[in-house]
Amino acid sequence: MEQSNEKKRKIQLIVKILLAAAALGASAFLLKGDVWTFWTWWLLAAVMGFAAMPVTGRLFWRFEDKGWIFSKVLAVAAAGFITWFLVSIKLVPFTGITCAAVTVICAVLCFLLLKKESKEKIECFPVEKISLVYWEELIFFLAFLLWTYVAGFHPAAYGTEKFMDYGFMEAMMRSTVLPARDLWYSEGHINYYYGGQYFAVFLTKLSHTKVELTYNLMRTFVAGLAFAMPFSLVYQMTVDRMKGQPKGEKIKKRLPFIAGFTAGTAVSIAGNMHYVIYAQIIPWIQKLTGQEVSSYWFPDATRYIGYNPYREEDRTIHEFPCYSFVLGDLHAHVVNIIFVLLVIALLYVWLRGVRKKTVSAEVSMKDGSFWKKQLLMPHLLVISVLLGMFQWTNFWDFVIYYVVTLGTVLFANIIRFQGKIKKILAVTLAQMAEIYLIGYLVILPFTLQFDTMIDGVGIAKYHSYFYQLMVLWGLPAVLTITFVVSMLWEKLRKMEHKSLYRLMKAMRTADLFAIIMGLCAMGLVMIPELVYVRDIYENGNARANTMFKLTYQAYILFGLTMGYGIYRLLVVTRQKIFKVIAGICLFFLVWTVGYFGKSVNSWFGNVLDPSGYKGLYALGYLETDFPEDVSAITWLKENIEGAPVVLEANGDSYTGFERVSASTGLPTILGWYVHEWLWRNDTEDLNVKSTDIRNIYTSESEEQVRTLLKQYDVSYIFVGSKEREKYEDALNNALLQSLGDIVFIDEDSGTYIVKVD
């Protein structure tokens, strides 16, 4: 028997080595020259995560993997946020050396903590679960590789809002201070939640790579983690629930992997039922009945309420991660996915540990040690900082996960204080006040320089059709409701004295947390039907931004709930009706994964043919879309240091205007109009600037032009395709060329750059 087990272990080791070699080989074959940057980021994340394990292992000590995957994100969050904080209060410059120095210092502190833990015989590395770590690392590598490969078929940072995201990164790469100068409003700094793009720049500077590649790599890095992190969390939740369950060892061993894989798929790969109904079922019926088959464009799943049928007064947005990863915008809510998942995991591991520490009724709230224990909980302190960080990375997530944290803390305190209302309320309020205060303080360098973009809360005048809500969120809502009902059925019928405290105490932590996530997700879907946050999109799109941000997080919470809840119902629950519903939900969830294939094929083309891979270079579009300007833009990137103002023609949002500032990070007087309107809410000022720009390019008066150039501190004037398109014959080339030295000119296209005297 001993020899047989040893032989089995050797075979398993050989298989793992071969799989790892195959994954590395596949990455080299598929990514070609980009593989070096890909490997650099994967190794950087691995090293940073490994260095942070003394902290992560303590926080996640109840996880079998000690939080291995989450350690990567915790390390990036800690080193990146500390760097940003020090730069923002002007203690250090924002350079690659600073990023490296802060990261090394964090690693040294973790090493010192490790020495202390070793003396105390505390194990913070998953030494007994190396196999699990291997599979998690392989899953992350393959998910990261998959998204990086498909991104290489459409790498252009052009279209939708990519100019903004890429431009923010270039602006910060040039800047040694934060916030950086606004590339589309040279008289001010970036007045936006730029934290997501900042972390991309932090990793770019830390790894000594280039934005031209890491713009795409950051979004695929997030996509890879958006699969691996849900896998790890739901794997652990399922392990916890199966303990003591009278099932076979094979089920107990395999089910967590299956549930975790389902959660990763549900969060990052799956679509919604809109795809199933409008891309599959309806076309099938049309084909059977001889009707013309409707076409399906993958963004339709995110523009449904208010668009089909069309409602001029109420157009909304309801995106989800898979759509974001395909589209390729590097928005705040996209990058923040990994930090959101970290907070969710921390809430679960905290709930799992703290609910067991029931506080005796005899313990007085007047006792100082009582409050010390309640307010110095490490997990809540870390969550406080992360929630504070959300105010800079994506403010909506701060509000959302503050409420999710409140729900978790409240449920935990109901159990801990055995239903004693006075203590429950007092401690819950104190802990939430502490979380808010810490979050407020750590983000002050941002909020003190930030002008809010919202204008209060309004009552929703329009509402979604019920069938549309069911199309988009009916599947996870049905699963959540079924799960809650099954829990109530299981627990209440066994309880002689029914109370909320006894009900919650009777539930396993994994079950309770799944309920919290599911109910919070349902609440996020319902809020836009009642109220919305007012902004500049009041006419026709009033609910759009509120619905977008809230339901995006609802989708993530629903994905985690389904990954756990489906198998909890299929394997543990005894009532057949609940098993049937869970099976049906699993069937449709798997069907929604077809959205990934549909959207990838629509956006990237035939990704099954590796010869179509273009690479990760994000500025390749300049050669095809702006051939007249590409040489001049390249000259600016290669020859201009710092952030002098480079004047270019301003234009509307989502157009090719501002291709110079977006590609180089160099500020211009005014960029995309609607975006600056949103960020600054001062249309009179924007209109003045727009008129001044026109006068610089078209005026016959040299005195007027020079006065305006001095007023806006313009160093270079760019005259290319968009300037000629906008100003046509009114463009005063002779006067412009007389204002200084012509430092670049393309004789064929006529594009030139003037360095102002």
N, C-alpha and C positions, 0 to 999 in steps of 0.2 A: 504493500500500500504506500509506504514511504517513497519507494523508487518511482512508483506510478505518479504520485503527486509531483515529485521533482521533475520528472519528464514532462509533465503537463505544464509546469511553470516555465520550463525552458522553451517549450513550443510557443507559449503565450508571449514570452519575451522576444522571440524571433519574429513573431507576427507583428508585434508593436514596433520593432525596429524597422521592419520592411514597410509598414504603413507610414511611419515618420519619414523614411527615405523617399517613399512614393510622393508624399505631400510636398516635400522640398523640391523634388524633381519636377513635379507638376507645376509648381510656382515658377521655377526657372524657365520651363518650356512656355508657359502661357503668358507670363509677364515680360519676357525677354529682358531688355535693358533696365526696365523699371523694377526688376526683382531686387536690386541692391537697396533701393529706397524702401521697398516693402519689407525686406528682411531687417533693415535698420530699425524701422518702427516696431516691428514685432519683437525684436530683441530688446529694444529700449523699454517697451512695456513690460517684458518679462523680467528684466533686471530691476526696474523700478518697483515692480510688484513684489519681487523676491526680497528686496531691501526693506519693503514696508511690512513684511509678514510679522515681525515682532509686535507691531501695533494691530494689524488686521487679525492676526491669530488670537489676540486677547479679546478683540471685539466679537469675533466670530468663533469663539472657542467651542460653541455648541454645534457648529457645522462640521461634517465629516472632513471637508476639504479645508477647514479653517479659514474659509473665505478667499481661497486662492485667486479666483477670477476677479473678485471684488477688490483685491489688493492692488491690482493694476490701476483701477480707477481712483481708489483712495490715494495712491501715491501721486498720480497726476493732479488730483484735486488739491492735495496738501502743498506739494512743491509749487504748482502753478499759482495757487491762490496767495501763498506767502510771497512769492515773487511779485505778483501784481500789487499786493498791499504795500510792500516796501517801495516799489516804483511809484505808486500813486501818492504816497506821502513824501516823495522826493528824497528818500534816503539813498537810493541806488538808481543807476540808469538801466533802461530796459535793453539789455544786450545779451548775446549768447553766453558770455562769461558769467553774467549775473544769474541767468537761468541755471547754468551748470553749477555755480557755487552754491546756490540755495538748495538745489537737488542733492548735492554731495553732503551738505550740512544736515539735511533731513535724514539721509542714509546713515550718517555717523551717529546721530541721535538714536536712530532705530537700533544700530549695532550696540550702543551702550545699554539700551533697554534689553536687548537680547542677552547680554552678559548678566544683567541683574536677574532676568527670568531663568537663566541656566542655573544660577546659584540657588534659586528657589524651586528648581526642578519643575518649571512650568514649560510645557511643550507648545510652541506656537507654530510649528510646521507640521503639516499632515504626513508625518513619516510613516504612519500605519495605513495611509490611503494613497500611496504613490500611484497606484493604478487609476484611481479616480482622477487624480491630478493630470495624469497622462491623457485620459480621454477628454477632460475639459479643455486642456491645452490644444489637443488635436481639433476639437470642435470649433474652438475660437479661431485657430489658424485656417481651417477650411472655410469657415464663414467669411472671415476677413479676405481670404484669397478669392472666393466666389464673387464677392461684391467688387473687389479691386479689378478682377478680370473683366467683368461686364462693364464697369465704369470706363475701361479703356476703349470701348467701342463708341463712346460719346463723351469725350473728356472736356469739351469746350466749356469754359466759364462764361458762357454767353447765352442769353435768353432767360425768360422769367426774371428772377431777382439775383442772378449769379453775379452781375456787375457789382452789386452792392456787397455781397458776401466776399467776393474775391478782392474787391477794392479795399474793404476794411482790413483784410489780411496784409495787403501790400502796404497800406498806410502805416500799420503797426510795425511791420518789418523795417520800415524806414525810420520810425520814431524811437527815441530813447526816453520819452516821457509818455505817461498815460493819464487821461485818455489822449489818444493821438489827435492831430488836427483833422477836422472833417474834410475828406477829399472832395465833397460836394458843397462845402460852405467854408471857404478858406478863412473867414473871420472868426470861426468858432471851432470847438472840438467836437468829437463824435458824441451826439446826444441820443444814444440808443443803447439797448441791452447788448453790448458788444462782447460779453464774456465768452460766448461760444466761439466766436472767431479768435478771441484772444488765446484760448487754450490751443487752438490749431497753430497759432503763431508761436506760442510758448514751446510746443513740441518741435516745431520747425527750427527755431533757434537752438533749442537744446540738442537736436540731432544733426545740426549743421546741414540741413537740406534746403530745398528751394520751394517757395510758395507755388511756383508753376506746377510742381508735382504734388505737394502736400495738400493743396486745396482739395483735390480728389481723394487723396489718401486719408484725410481726416474723416471724410464722410463714410468711407468704406471701413475705417477703423471703428467708428461708432456703430456701423451696421453689424460688424462682426461681434462686438461686445453685446449688442442688443439681442443677439441670439444666445451667446454663452452665459450672460448674467441671469436671464430668466431660467435657463436650464439649471444653473447651480441652485437658485432659490427654490424652484419647484421640486427639484430632485430632493433637497433637504426636507422640504415640507412633507413630501410623500414618505421619505424614510421615517420621519418622526411619527407620522400617522400609522404606519404599518407596524411600529413596535408593539409587541404584545398581541398582534392580530393573529388569529388561528389560521394562517394561510401557509402554503408551502414555501420553502426557502427560495425556490426558483422565482416565484412571484414576487417575494419580498426583495429579491436582488434585482430583478429586471424591471419591475414596475416603476421605480424612481427614475430610471433612465428613460423609459418611454414617456412618462409624465413630463420630465424635464425637457425632452426633445420636443414634445408637443407644445409646451409653453414657449420655447424659443421660436418655434415655427409660428405660433399664434401672434406673438408680439412683433416679429421682424419680417416675416415672409408672407403671411396670409393677407388676403384682402378682406372684403366684407360681402354680405349677401347680395349687394347690388350687382356684383359681377356674376354671381350664380343666376340671378333672375334675368338680368338684362343682356348678358353676354352668352348665356347658356340655354336657359329654359325658354325664354320668349323667342329667340331665333330658331330653336328646335321646333316649337309649335308653328311658327311662320313657315318653316320649310315643309312641315307635314301637311299644312293646309294650302300650300301653293302660293303663299303671299311673298312679297318682296322681303328678304331677310335684312333686318336692321343691322347697321354697322355698330361697332362698339369701340370707343376711344377711352383708354384707361383712366384719364382724369375725370371721366363721367362719374366714377364712384366717389369723387370728392366734391363734385358740383352737382348735386341732385336736388336738395331742398331749395326751391326757388328757381330751379332751372328746368325741371321736368315734372309738372308743367311749369312754364316760365312765369315768374311773378316779379314784375318790375319793382315792386315795393319791398320785396323781401328775398334778396339773393344771399345765400349763405355759403360757408366753407366747412367741410368736415373731413380733413385729411387724416392720414394714419402713416406709421413708419415706413411700410413697404413703398408706398407712393413717394415719400420723401427721398428714400434711398435711390429709387429709380430716377426721379426727376433731377436730383443732384444739387439742389440749393443747400448751402451750408448755413442754415438759419439757426437762430438761438434755440428754438424748441427742438431742433434735430440734435445738436451737440449735447444739449442738456439731458437727453434720454439716458445717457450712461450715469449721470449724477442722480437722476430721479430713481433709477433702478437701485443705486447704492442706498439711497434713503429708505426705499421700500424694504430692502433686505435688512437694514439696520433696525427698522421698526419691528420686523418679524423676530429677529434674534433677541431683541430687547424684551418683546412681549413674552417670548418663550422662557426667558430666564426670570423675569420679574414677577410673573403671575404666580410662581410657586412660592414666593416669599410673602405669604399672607401675614398682615400686620395685626397683632393682637388688639382687641378692643380696649385693653387696659393701657396701651401706650398713649400718652397724652400729647396733644399737638403743642403744648407749652414747653415740651422737652426740646432743647436745642439740638440734640443728637437726632431727633426725629426729622427735623427739617433738613439737617445736613445730609441725611441718607436720601431724602426725597429729591433734593436739588443738585446733588453731586453725582448723578448717574452718568457714567462715561458715554453711554450710547446716546442719551438725550443731549449731552453737551456737543457731541460730534454732529448730531442731526441739526442742532441749533446753528452751528457754523455753516453747514451745507445749505440750510434754508435761507440764511442770510446771504450766502453766495448766489442763490437763485434770483435775488433782487437785481443782480447784475447780469446773470446769464440768461434768464427768462423770467421776468417778474410774475407772469401768470402762474408759473410752477411754484413760486413762493406761496401764493394764496392757496392754491390747490392742495399742496402737500402740508401746509400748516393745518388745514382742516383735516386731512387724512391722519396727520399726527395727533390732532385733538381726539379724533374718534378712537384711535388705538390706545392713547393714554387714558381716556375715559373708560373704555372697556376693561383695561388692565386694572385700573383703580377700583372699579366696581367689584372685581374679584378679590383684589388684595385687601380691601377694607370691608369685605364681607357685607356689602350692601349698606354700610353706614353712610347715609347721605351727606352729613355734615363734613366728614373727613374726605369723602369722595370729591365733593365740590371744592373744598379748600385746597386739597393737594393738586387736583387737576388744574384749577385756576392758577395756582402758584407755579406749577411746572410749565404751563403754556405761557405765562407772563415771562418766565425765565427764558424760554426758547425765543420768544419775540424780542426781548431786550438784547440777548446775545446776538441774534441775527441782525438787529438794528445797528448795534455798535460795530460789528466786524465789517460792515459794508458802508460805513460812513464816508470813506474816501470817494465812493461812487455817488452816493445819494446827495452829498453836499454840492456836487457839480452837475447834477442831473435835473433837467426841467421835465416835469411829468407830461405825458402825452394824452392823458385821459381827462375827461370832463364830466366826472360823476357817473352815477348809475341811473338807467332809465327803465321804466316798465315796458315789457315787450308788448308792442301793439299787434304784432303778427305772430302766428304760431304755425308750426309744422303740421302737415297732415299726419294723422296717426299711422296710416299705412307706410308713410315714408320713414317715420321713426322705426317702425318694425323692420323695414327692409334693411336699414343701416345697422340697427342695434338690437333687433329682435332676438337674434340667435344667442348672443351672450346674456341678454336679459332673461330669456327663458331658462337658460342653464343656471343663472344665478338664483332666480326665483325657485327653481326646482331644488337647488342645493339647500337654500334656506328652509324650504318646506320640509325636506327630508330630515334636516337637523332637528327641527322642531318636533317632527313625528317621532324621531328616535328618542329624544331626551324627555319631552314633556310627558309622554305616556308612562314613563318609568318613575316620575317624580310624584311623591305624595304631597309635598308642600311646594307649590309652584311659586317661583319668584325670578326676577331677572338675574339676580346674583347666583342662585342655584343653577339656573339654566346655563349661564356662561361658565360657571365652574365645572359643570358636567361636560363641557365641550373640550375636545383636544385643541391645543394651540393652533395647529395647522388649519383645522376646521374653522375656528373662530377668526383667524386672520383672513382666510379666503372669503368669509362672509363680509368682513370689514372692507376688503378690496372691492368685492362685487357691489355692495350697497353704495360705496363711495362713487363707483363708476356710474351707477344708475342715477345718482344725484347729479353728477356732472352733466349727464345727458339732459336732465330735466331743467336745470337752471336757466339755460337760454330760452326756454319756453315761458319763463316768468320775468326775468330781468336781463339786462345787458349793460356792458360798460360803454359809455358814450365816447365817441372819437370823431374824426373828420369824415367817417363813412356813414354819417347819419341818414343820408338820403339813398334809400334803396339797398344798403348793405349794413344796416344798423346792427343786426345780430351776428354778422359774419365773423368778426374777430373773436367775439365771446364764444360762439359755438365752436370755432376752429380750435382755440386753445384749450377749452374745457374738454371737448370730446376727444381731442388727441390723447390726453392723459387717460380719459375713460377707456379708450381702446387698449392702452397698455395695461391698465388694471384689469380689464376684462380678459385680456390674453392670459395673464397670470392666473386669474380665477378659473378660466376654462382648462388650462393646462393641468391644474390640480383637481378641480371639481369633477371633471368628466370621469377620471379613473377612480376617484374617491367614491363616486356613485356606482360605477360599474363593478368594482371589486369589493367594496366594504358594505355598502347599503344592501339590505335584504329585500326591500320592496321592489317587485318586478317593474312596476310602472316607472319608478325613478331610473332604473337601469335602462329601460327602453328609451326614455327621453334622453338620457346621457348618450346612448348609442346613436340616436338620431342627430344629436348635436355634434358628436364626433364626425359623423358622416359629412355633414354640411361644412364643418370647419375644414376638413381635409379638402372638400370641394373648392372652398374659397382660396386655397393655395394656388389654384389655377390662375388667379389674378397675377401672381408673380410671373408666370410664363407669358401671359398675354401682354403685360406691361413691358417686360424685358424685350420681347420680340418687337413691340411697337416702337419703343424708344431707342433700343440699341441695335436692332436688326438681327441677323443670324449669328448669334454668339456661339453656335456650335462649330463655326468655322474659325479657327484661331488666326487665320490669315487676315481677318477683318479687324484684328486688334490694332488700334491706333496709338496706344500708349496713354500715359497719365498727363501729358503736357497740356495744361489748361488753356494756353494762349495760341494753340494751333489755328483757331478760327480766324486770327488776324490775317493770315495768308490768303484765306478764301473769301472772307466777308469784308475785309478792309485792306485789300492789296495796295491801295494808294498810300496808306498810312503806316503800314507795318514797319518799314525801315525807319521812319521818324520815331515811332513809339519805341522801337528797339534801341535807337540812339539815346533816348531819354533814360531808359532803364539802365543802360550801360555807363552813362556819363554824368548823371545828375545825382549828387549826394544830398542828404537831408530832405527837406520838404518845402522847397521854394514853390511859389504859386505859378502854375502853368495854365494860361487861359485857353479854354476851348469853348466852342459854342454849347450853350445849354439846351436841353430838350426835355421831352416828356419821359415819364417813367416807362420802363419795359421796352425801350427803344435802343437803337445803336448809338445814341448820343452818350457822351461821357465815356467813350471807349478808351480815351487817353488816360484820364484819371483812374478809371477802374483797372486798367492794365498795369499802371505804374505806381499807383498809390500817391501820386503827386496831387496836391489840392488845386482845385479851380474855384473861381468865384462862386459859381452856382451850378449844381448838377441836376439830377432828376427832381422835377418840380414837386410832384405829389409826395415823394418821400420826405423832402425837406419841409413841406407843409405839415406832414404828420409829426415830424420830429421837433418842429419849432413853432408851428401854429401861428405864423405871422406872414400872411399872404401879401400884405402891403410891402414889407421889406423884400420879399422874394420878387415881386413885380418890379420894384425899383432896380434890383440887381439885374434882372433880365433885360430891362431897358438899357442899363449902363453897358452891358456886354454887347448888345446890338450896336450901341453908339461907338464902342471901341473898334468894332470890325467895319463899320460903315461910314462913320463921320468923316466929313471933309476938313474938320478943324483939328489941326495938330495939337493946339493948346488944350482943347477939350479932352482929346484922347490921352495926352500925357497926364493931365490932372486926374483922370479916372484910373490910369495905370498906377499912379503914385498912391491914390486913395486906397486901392485894393492890394498894394504891394506886389504887383505882378512882375515876375522875373522873366518869364518866357511867354511868347505868344505862339500858339499852334494854329496853323492854317492847313487844313486837309479836306478830305472828302465831305465831311459833315458840315464844315464851315461853308464850303462852296454850295452845298445843297441848301442850307438854310438861308444864306444871305444873297446867293446868286450874283447878279450883276452889281448889287449894291456893295459888295465886298471891295474895300479900298486897299488893294494889294500894294500900290505904290506908297501910300502913307505908312502902312504897317511895316513894310520893309525898310523904311527910313528911320524907324524908331530905335534901331540898334543894330547889332551884328547879326547877320544871317548865319547861324551856327550849323544849320542843316538844311539841305534842299535836295529834293528828288527831281531831277530834270525831266524825267518821263511823266510823272504824275502831277508835278507842280506843287506837291506838298512841301512846306518849309516851316522852320522854327526860327523865330527871332528872339535873341537875347536882348532884353530892354536895357537901354543905357541908364 
